[in-house]
Each structure stands twice: as C-alpha cells, then as structure tokens.
Amino acid sequence: MLDTVTYRISGHSPSDASSYRSKEEIEKWQKADSLLAFKEKMLNARVLSESDLEETRAGIEATVFQMFKLAVDPEAAPRIPTDSSLVGQVMFSNRKLEKCDARKPELVQDWAQNARVQ
C-alpha cells in the first residue's frame, strides 16, 4: 500500500477554472507529483514497462466506464424514492470512531526530512 501526498491539479468540477490558484503553483505541484515520481521509479527499475502501465490504465478505464453505465441503468441501479429514509441509513452510521490504531506509522523517510510535509 502506498500512502502519498498528492495535489488536486484540476478543479473540483468541469465548471471550476481553478482561478484561485496561480499557474506557477500548479506547475510546481506537477513537477513534484508523487504518482508520476513512483511511475518513473518503477520504469527505471524495470519493474514495469510503458506497455504494462498502458494496459493497466486501459483496463481501469474500461472498468470505470462499465460502472458508470451500470450506475445510470435503472434496472441495475434503481432509484430510491426521495421520501425514503434508506439513504440516511446506508450513508451514515451515526457512530463515532476516535482512532483506528494506536501504533505509529512506518515511514520510509523521517517527517522532518520530508519536503512535502514541511
């Protein structure tokens, strides 16, 4: 499992022009993109090839597209009546979890030395 610090490069939605961020800010984060850095590391170590990555991406895109098709299919995903209490029951547990685990996370690099954390 990878736990990485990322930056939302695009807006919140197609109508969000990200006018609240400068071009320089976005470019800086694009250069520091941990996902692209990991991709390069895997390619340089010859763990994966570009064709492996493209094949994986195509499979993921096909799966996501199939999920979208199912989500709008009224037979596969019937709509819940607006007056139903089911939405609240399945979306919210009304329970509070103080913390998941007491152990410290295992880190590859100390927090104090990590430029992204700083």
N, C-alpha and C positions, 0 to 999 in steps of 0.2 A: 504494500500500500504506500502510496506517495501522498504526503501532506505538503502542499506547496502554497506559496503566497503568489496570488495572481492579481491581475488588474483587468477590470472590465473595459476593454478597448472601445467597444461600440456603445451606443446609447442604450437606454433602458428599453426602448421600443423603436419601431421604424420612424416614428414622429419625433424622436429625441435626437436633435442635431449635436448634442454634446457641447453646446456653446458655452457652458460653464467651465470648460477645460481648454487649456491652450494646446496648440498644435505641438509645441515643444514638449509639454507634459506627456502627451500621448506617444510621441516618438521615443521619448526616454524610456517609457514603460515597455514599448515594443522591443527595444534593444535588450531589456532586462527580463524578457518573458521566460519564466521558468519552464514552461511547457516546450517552447522551442529549444531552450538550452538542453533539456533532457533528450529531446529528439536528436539533436546534434551529437550528444554524448553516446546515445545508442547506435547511431550510424557510424561514428568514428571508431567505436569499439567493435564494429561489425556484428553486433548482436542482432540488428535488424537491417534490412535493405529498404531503399525507397519504395520498391515494389511491394514489400511486406506492409509498409505503412499505408500505401495507396489502397491495397487490397483490404486492409483492416478498416480504413476510412470509408470505403465504398460499402462494406458490409454494415457498418454502423449507420451510415446514411440511409441504406435500404431498410434497416430495422426501424429507425425513427420514422421514416416515411410511412411504413406499414402501420405503426402505432397511431400516427395522425389519421390515417384512413379509417382505422377502427374507431378512433375517438369520435369521428363525425358520423359514423354509421349508427342510425337509430336502433337497429336490431342488435348490434354488438354492444352498444353503449346507450341504453335507453335513458332518457332524461328524467330527472327526479322532479316531481311537481314542486313549484315554488313554495307551496304552503306546507311542505313536508319538513319534519324535524330531523330527518335522516342525515342531511348534510352536516349539521352540527354534531351529531353523534359520531359520524365517521371521521370528521376532520379534527375534532378537538377532544382530548381525553379528559380535560379538566383536572389533570393530575400535575403535580409539580415534582420535578427531579432536581435535587440540589446539585448533585455531581454524579458523573458516571463511574469514575475510578479515582482512587487516591494516589496511584503511582505516578511518578514523574515521566514525561515523555522521553523516549530515546532519541537523541539528536545526533546527526552526523557532524554538526558544527555547533560550537557554543553560541548561545544567543548574542552575547556581547560582541562576537566577531562577525555576525551575520549582517551584511549591509542592508538587506531588505527589512530586517527587524528594526535596525537603527533608523 
